[in-house]
Amino acid sequence: MELNLPVSVGILAVIVAAGIGGLIAGDMMSTDTVMMMVAPSMVVFAAVVFVIGVKHGEYRAATQ
């Protein structure tokens, strides 16, 4: 499978959506808390880790 930007972002969005859906369905905390506090932090963390991973992959590809 060729991983390009749209495919990678789509996979990332599915993972975040599954996590948010699991928290809402699991009834561990209120839906307002999940949507207003947990979801934005999950999205920001996923974006930061995604950028770090892409940069690390570029570094590894350039040094080998």
C-alpha positions as CSV (number, residue, x, y, z in Angstrom):
1,M,0.0,0.0,0.0
2,E,1.4,3.4,-1.0
3,L,1.2,5.8,2.0
4,N,0.7,9.3,0.9
5,L,-0.6,12.3,2.8
6,P,-4.3,11.8,2.3
7,V,-4.1,8.1,3.2
8,S,-2.0,8.7,6.2
9,V,-4.2,11.5,7.5
10,G,-7.3,9.3,6.9
11,I,-5.8,6.4,8.9
12,L,-4.9,8.9,11.7
13,A,-8.5,10.3,11.7
14,V,-10.0,6.8,11.9
15,I,-7.7,5.9,14.9
16,V,-8.7,9.2,16.7
17,A,-12.4,8.7,15.9
18,A,-12.3,5.1,17.2
19,G,-10.7,6.3,20.5
20,I,-13.3,9.0,20.9
21,G,-16.1,6.7,20.0
22,G,-14.8,4.1,22.5
23,L,-14.7,6.7,25.3
24,I,-18.2,7.9,24.5
25,A,-19.6,4.3,24.3
26,G,-17.8,3.2,27.4
27,D,-19.5,5.8,29.5
28,M,-16.4,6.5,31.5
29,M,-16.9,10.2,31.5
30,S,-19.6,12.6,30.3
31,T,-19.9,13.2,26.6
32,D,-19.3,16.9,27.1
33,T,-16.0,16.2,28.8
34,V,-14.9,13.9,26.0
35,M,-15.9,16.3,23.2
36,M,-14.6,19.5,24.8
37,M,-11.4,18.3,26.5
38,V,-10.3,14.8,25.4
39,A,-11.0,15.0,21.7
40,P,-9.1,18.3,21.0
41,S,-6.1,17.0,23.0
42,M,-6.2,13.7,21.1
43,V,-6.2,15.5,17.8
44,V,-3.3,17.8,18.8
45,F,-1.2,15.0,20.1
46,A,-1.9,12.9,17.0
47,A,-0.8,15.8,14.8
48,V,2.4,16.4,16.7
49,V,3.3,12.7,16.8
50,F,2.5,12.5,13.0
51,V,4.8,15.4,12.2
52,I,7.6,14.0,14.3
53,G,7.2,10.6,12.7
54,V,7.3,12.0,9.2
55,K,10.4,14.0,10.0
56,H,12.1,11.0,11.5
57,G,11.2,8.9,8.5
58,E,12.7,11.6,6.2
59,Y,15.8,11.6,8.3
60,R,16.2,7.8,8.2
61,A,15.6,7.8,4.4
62,A,18.2,10.5,3.9
63,T,20.9,8.9,6.0
64,Q,20.8,5.4,4.7
